[in-house]
Amino acid sequence: MQAPEFDLDFKPAHGEAVSVAEGVERITVNNPGPFTFHGTNSYIVGRRSVAVIDPGPEDDAHFHALMDALRGREVTHIAVSHTHRDHSPLVGRLARATGAMVVGEGPHRAARPLHAGEVNPFAESSDMDFVPDVALCDGARVEGDGWSLTAVATPGHTANHMAFALDGTGILFSADHVMAWATSIVAPPDGAMADYMASLDKLLQRDDRLYLPGHGGPVNEPASFVRALKAHRRMRERAVVERLRAGDRQIADMVKVIYASTDPRLHGAAALSLLAHIEDLIEQGRVETEGPPSLASAYRLA
């Protein structure tokens, strides 16, 4: 199995409503960065009566772009995939302006409790104010005029991450779980590798034909791409085991080798990704450490 072939060819058309499928428009926020690519994608589903998926960050220009695109249409629902600040903070403003019902898995929470003395490195990136009007469970359906969305719980990137299937179309709004341009960040304690891998397996049991992600362009062959993502993560897992076998004991030393060709700005996230793998390996009984696992812990093969 080859590593995923990432697609960096994406024209964001910041502030413009772009038709990406029958009855689906995308508006990309002008918030580019190493974790957001060219910006966060908001989606409008429907024609006269619509849902907005992931309004995005508190950004004045994006709010007005959304309102321009929504002019003359009723907004019945605002669906939120997860509670990172590039996806959910504009919810309140948009809900007040439209009267729409806000739906999502639930408020932000970590995938596991913090260990004594541990600091959540993504705390400032999390929208702790988000509370949906209606909390959705896996398989719950939201219906509008000529469309319906089914919630697909996909924890891993965050504990409350949720994708949305546009029923009858084969389209899945995959948010940050699966993206065409890069792998998703899985960073403890917000995220968990075991959850992420289980969510990939869950998507492989579906027959979606197209993913519309939270950043970048579409994933046109979802099944093969998800299989490649799984293989990529297993390769990273093997690399951790190989570095431990070679004598590395700390994550910082592993990052230097495993992510030697990665943008140094992403090495912090890479270290957290390795921590997620190590936590999973500890749960499998393959790796050991003294005390709770952390970025500074010393590790060894079991």
N, C-alpha and C positions, 0 to 999 in steps of 0.2 A: 504494500500500500504506500503510495507516494504521499508526501506532505501536501497540504492544501495549496492550490494555486490561487493566490490572492489577487484580487482585481482592484487596481488603484486608479482605473480610468473612470472618474466620476466628476460630472459637472454639477456643482451644487445649486446654481441659479438662486443664490441667496435672496430671500424675500419674495420669490415668485412661486405661484402655485403651478406645479408641473404634473400633468396627467401621467400616471405610471401603470395604470390598469383600468379596466372598465369600472367606472364609479369610484376611483381612488386617485386622490391628488396628494402630492408631497410638497411641503414647504420646508426648506433647510435653513436653520438658524445660522447666522454669521458668527459662530463661536468655534473656529477651527483650533486645533491643538493636537498634541501627541496622543491624547486619549479620545479625542472626538473626531479625528480626521478632518473633513471639511466643515463639520458642524453636525448638530443634532437634527434628525428628520422628524417633523411632525406630519401626520397623515390625516386627511379628511376623507371619510368613508360615507358614500351616499350622494344623493343629488339634491332634492328639495329639503329633506329632513336628514340630518347627518350626525355622525360621531367624529370627534377629534381624538386621535391617539397620540399621546405624549406631546402636550403643548410646549414643553421645553423649559429653558431657564427664564428667569425674570428679565426679559429683554424687551425694551420698549418698541424697537423697530419690528421685532418678530411678532409682538402682540398686534401691532397695526397691520402687518402683512396677513396675519390670520383673520383679523376682522374684515379686511378688504375681501379676502377670498370667501368669507362666510356671509357676506352681505346678501340679503334677500333669502337666506335659508335659515331654517330652524335648527339649532344645535340641541339635540336631545341628550347626548351622553358625551362625557369626557373620560376616556379610558387611559389609565396610567400603567405602564409596564413595570416600572420600579422607581425607587425613590432616590436616585442620584440627582444632584442639582442641575445637571444638564438636561433632565427629562421632565421633572414634575413641578418646580416652583411656580410656573406661570398658571397653574391650575386655578388658584384662587381668583385671580384677576379675570380669567376667561369665564369661569363659572358665574361670577357676579355680573359680567357683561351679557351673558347669554341665558342664564337661568338653567343651564344644563346640569344633569345628575352626574356626579363624579364616581367612577367605579375603578376598583383595583384590588389587588390581593389583600392589602392592609398597610398599616403604618410601617415605617422603616424599623428593622430589627437586625441584629447580628445573627449569623448562622450558629454561633455558639457563644456562651458567656465569656467575657474577658477574663484572662488569668490575672492573678494578683500582680499588680504593678504594670500590667499591659496597657498600652495606649492604642486606641483604634486609629491607624494611620489615615483612614478614609472618613473620619468623623466629620471633617469640614466639608467633605464632598457629598454628604448625605442630607436629604431634606427631612428633618425631624418634625416638621410642622404638618406634613401631609396626613390627612385622615379622609378616607373615601366616604361618600354618602352611603354606598353599598359595598361591602367587602365580598369579593367573588371567590368561590372555591373552584377547584379544578373541574372543568366541564360545565361551569355555569354559562348561561347564554344571555346576551344583551341584544334586544331586537329593536329595530327602527323601521322606517318606511322603505321597504324594498331591500333591506339588508339585515343580517344578524351576525354577531360575533360570538365565538365560543372561547372561553378562557382556557388556556393551556398552561398550567403551572410548570415553570421551568427554573427552579432554584439552582443556584450555583454562583452566578455573577453577584447576585444578592439573594438573601433568603426569601424575599418577597417578589422575585422576578416572575413575570407572567407574560407569555406571548398570547396573541389573539388570532384565531383562525376566522377568516371571512367565509362563512358557510356557503357551500355550493360552488366555490370558485377555485379551490386548491391553493389559495393564497394564505400565507401565515405571516403576520407581523411579528418578526422574531426579535425585535428590539436589540439588546446587547448580548443575547445568548449566542446567536450565530450571525456573523457579519462577513461580507465578502472581502473586505479590505484588510482584516487582521483578526487574530484570535481575541477572545474576550478575556478581560482581566478577572482572575479569580484570586481574591486577596483576603485571607483571614484577618479579623474574625467576621467581616461582612459576608464573605463568600466561603464556599467549601468545595473542594475538588470532587469529593465523592458525590455530592449533590449534582455538580455540573456534569459529570460523566453519566450519571443516571438520567439526567435530563436529555443528554444527547441520545441515549438509548431510546428514550421515550419518543423523541422526534423520528427516529428511524422506524418506529412502528406505525407512523402515519404515512399518508400518500400525498403530501403537499407537492405542488409542482413549482411553486415560486415563494421565496422568502423576501419580504421587504423589511430590512433591518433599521436599527436606530441610528446608524451612521453609514454613509457610503451607499453604493448602488445595490441592486438586487442580487440575490443568490439564485441563479437560474437552474441549477441542477442540485437541489437540496440534498438528496440522499447520498450521492457520491461525495459531496462537499462535507457533509456531517461525518461520514465514514473517515474521510481524510483528517478531519479535526480530531476524531478519536485516536487515530494512528499517531498524529502529531503529539498529543498529550501522553500517550503511552511511550513514545520516543523520549519525551522529557523525563518521564518517570524512570526509564532505563538509564538515562544520562545521570540522574541523581544517584542511582545505585552504583553506577560505574565510577563516579567521582568518590563516593564513600569507599569503594573497593580500592581506589587509587591512593587513598590516604587523606582526602579532604575531610574535615570535620565540621566546618562552619559554612553557612549559606553564602557568605561574602566570597569565599574562595571558589565555590561552585559557580557563582554568577560570572566570575572572570573568565571561566573556561566555556561554560555552556552558552553564555550570551556574548561571546567575544565579538560577534559581528553585529550586535544590536546597538541601536542609538543609545549612547550613555544616559540620555535623559530618561530612558525607560528602565534603567537598571534597578531603580527602587521598586518599580512594579514587578520586575523580573524576580527580585528577591522574594517578594510576597508570593509570587506564583510558585516558586520552589518551596516556600514554607507550606503552601496549600498541598503540594505533592507530598511533602514529608509528613504532614499531618495524616494524610490518607495512607501512606506507607506504614506509619506507626499503628494506625487502626487495623491494617492488614497483618500486623505482627512482623513486618520485614525490617523495620528500622527502630532503634532505641535511642533514648536520651534521658538525662537526669532531670526530673521535674517536668513542668509543662513545656511543650515546644515553643520556641520563639526564634526571632531572627538572629539572636546572639547565642543560642544554645549550641552545644557540641553534640554531634550525632555519630552513630556507628551502626553498622549492619547488625541485625539481630542474630 
